[in-house]
């Protein structure tokens, strides 16, 4: 059974998810182009952190960060590598979009990588209706970043 619930990002049982996400971000991205938030930063006010569980075990995570009253940003979306290909990321993204609507956001933005390793993520976002946009918030043009947006 798959569940997605609002949880605190700093939990021992989430350490594998955070470690895998961190390793993936550092694998082929220059340090100055890494924009992920560590677990403790995901606990900040204005961030909604969701955990996907299968039969009670954490298998995915993602966050919505409030940028202003009408805009949220997707942060730290990750599904364990060995469970990919089952539609879990699509389910998690769908949940985030629904939650963004439920919280009154008019738009959801995200930043992801340009490298081949981020190709499946970009394809997922495009299939879900996101389109490329310019940098937003604190971001600047970066050859390792793609910015995307979805109007809700």
Steps between C-alpha positions, in 0.01 A plus 500: 500500500635844401438803721623859477485703820620831636788422738805653667806468273744419781432138590749216530292280271531761223880503508532265199274722287694813595836328446400368157359837396816678611723249319296541180525878515877494552568223245536719192417856601761763587476613861393855408207361299352275771179648640371218720401558859635273775249329730521761776439785253187319376359544852489881461174691524324528164608153384258209476693170499336181374610139539386221270484164673440151372368269770630750756853521358621837363559474125471862384495860616429847371429848631306811410670824598284813518670779302208742526123481544443368149823313426652179635819322401549124488812402696680172570281268296653152513386139462737216588683385186414132539127581502496723192301402194182426698337842469588607855658830393194578287277425801716718728501788252123475460465519876719810517295676232175413680643623832620822337145562371353414841732754665386771258808529282441620143833373364767243582860547385804278522867486414659182370821405325596510133722190521391166351446360851213751542339405165234274654404775747469759223288259295273436799447871560430568132253210486323648802453834322798697626672724248840663503524851640768743610672507838281590796558596863869482591601309186710640216572364153722195536605251230422218746145616579164477325213699648143380456154625594142374516196725529237347724 
